[in-house]
Amino acid sequence: MTTKQEYRLHNLSCASCAAKFEKNVRQIDSVEDVQLNFGASKITVVGDASIDQLEEAGAFDGIKVTSAKERTKPKSVPFYQRKENILAFISLVFIVAGYTADAQLGADSRIPMSIFIAAIVIGGIDIFRVGFKNIIRFDFDMKTLMTIAVIGAAIIGEWKEGAVVVFLFAVSEALEAYSMNKARQSIEGLMDIAPPVALVKRADGDHYHEMELNTEDIQIDDILIVKPGQKIAMDGVVITGLSTVNQAAITGESVPVNKVVGDEVFAGTLNEEGAMEVRVTKRVEDTTIAKIIHLVEEAQAEKAPSQKFVDRFAKYYTPVIMLIALLVAVLPGVITGDWQTWIYQGLATLVVGCPCALVISTPVAIVTAIGNAARQGVLIKGGVYLEELGHIKAVAFDKTGTLTKGTPEVTKLVVAPTEDQRDVLYKIAAVEKPSQHPLARAILTKALAEKVDIIEPQDFQSVTGKGAYGTVNGETVYVGSLKWIASLVKLDATVQAQAKEMQELGHSVIAACTDEKMLGIVGIADQVREESKGVFERLRKQHVEHTVMLTGDAEPTAKAIAAELGMTDVRAGLLPEDKLSAMKDLRAQYGKVAMVGDGINDAPALATASVGIAMGGAGTDAALETADVALMGDDLTKLPYTIGLSKKTLNIIKQNIAFALGLKAIALLLVIPGWLTLWIAIFADMGATLLVVLNSLRLMRTQKS
């Protein structure tokens, strides 16, 4: 049976190095297939390969390998202790000494030349070791080009320039490695969220005993003891205690959430106040945070359309630049006879033409944006969806649980003229107490909020399709549909008018009476989220042309909600297949259309949309699997944040490509008057790469407002 292993990579700093490492691993005889994820610094190997073999394949760039299952990372070496940085600093000392000697002894002295040669050898030893091997294999990466350039500079006697180029290239590589590590911190931060150990209570016969276990050894149905101030190590359900839990790591919510017995909690969240016991419901590899990490890493591996374009462009760009460099070195030399000047210009063209900045322009932006979104509680499952969101012209919304809270609430209580409001609520709540209907729960919630006592009724009976009745303090009370109550007693005209008004607004109406008289009516409706109106205003500012509600609810209810939100396009009474047809119509009309739903009932419509967005993905496997984007918390304001992040990412990618090509174009134009030097060439390449990375890192500051 073929084995498949995942490994984490350390010191993987450049895209070309990643491609070369993947190529080297493929050449191992026992390896059948390789998938390298540059953004997440992971490699998946199908076949047999030891960590020693993998590290040997990455020895050219000092790549270290650990199993993806290990929670510990290799101890990072401080910037100032890294071998390549120490050698670069020593090289700088020699360069300064060389220029000093040159100024004092003159250009004809061999001492300055010897010092510059020492600077080249010390600073470039690792570059040359790889570069010479690549030349033999006709493998042209940046180190190959640098090796050719420095050898050429030495041949034509440009020792100073050769030394400066070696030093600047070392600085460029160090800064690129630092910047890429900074970009990856979003996902690395997620990996460190959940604690590696937990205090567990296990049964031993008739007794329980406590033990500290690694999370890998914790089993389903184990009981976690979670003390105040501790992080919860596993997904589970609270079985004793109550507390507030900070879930920002999973859902992006800034306000802690109250947790009582029966509530779900997630690994990596922080228990703030009370002590709790939690029954484990998922193994460590199946927790919500583990799924988020896995999906984010997969998303970073998936190439966005712009990245595929850049990769194709770079494939042709590199050989074209090498041909141009050759022509610059040869043609003017043939015409003018000044071989030294034009060979030098050709070498500089070779250096400035390196595609590093271009190749990294898109992936570093995608990696940073997806990682930042995950920390804000938004799971984007690929660069393609991140880009698509920036082109969205229309957004379709499910109503229940998306635009509304998804839980019915009492909107109005109207009582007959002779009745007391509190007494009527007391009687209705008593009859509804044994009921499991969602509308009954809304009434009980209202009674609790009003601090009305809720007693058990006597002789309770449910009447199918009509309501229920029971004895409350010796009096029979009937609670149910308005039509049923109207068949039992005469309705008060004022109450009847109020009921009609509520129904026109799409509210459900429950009526109550005794054997002799009408008591009153209760209006119940699913309430609009407080943030919904603001979301539509922000979407309009983001140039989303059209918003539409697609719901299975009745038309009066849907229209009432739409009117409150200022929506004009409402399509009510839809079955799942009707929503699917509606999405196809919208795509035909607007092109790029997003669908926002709960990820379960709306699965066909979500799949048909250009981008399917699921609300409340935390703990919901269906939402994580079905949607292209999951808003982990139950927070609709994350939708405009995500669209805004997408638009900003698209702009930054365009800027990056402009920086990468623009700086090089300016440098190449200096060839015409013969002003291009090797140090200008390396500055142009290093500057373009740093501009691209630093510009992409601006995405880390994008926050949900």
Protein Blocks (a to p, Z undefined) as FASTA:
>chain_A
ZZddddddehiabfklmmmmmmmmmmpmklmbdcddfknopacdedjddfklmmmmmmmn
opacddfkbmbdcddddfklpmklmmmmmmmmmmmmmmmmmmmnopkbmklmmmmmmmmm
mmmmmmmmmmmmmmmnopacfklmmmmmmmmmmmnopamlmmmmmmmmmmmmmmmmmmmm
mmmmmmmmmmmmpccbdcddddehjbccdddddfklpcehiacdddehiacfbdcddfbd
cddddfklmnopabdcdddehiacdehiacfkbccddddfbdfklgmklmmmmmmmmmmm
pccfklmmmmmmmmmmmmmmmmmmmmmmmmmmmmnopamlmmmmmmmmmmmmpcklmmmm
mmmmmmmmmmmmmmnopacfbfklmmmmmmpcbdcddfehplmnoiacdfbdcddfkbcf
klmmmmmmmmmmmpcbfklmmmmmmmmmnopacdddehiacdehkbccddeehiacdddd
fklmmmmmccdfklmmmmmmmmmnopacdddddfkbcfbdcdddddddfklmmmmmmmmm
nopabdcdddfbdfklmmmmmmmnopabdcehiafklmmmmmmmmmmmnopacdddehlm
mmmmmmmpmbdcdehkgopaklmmmpmbdcfbacfklmmmmmmmmmmmmmmmmmmmmmmm
mmmmmmmmmmmnopacfklmmmmmmmmmmmmmmmmmmmmmpccZZ
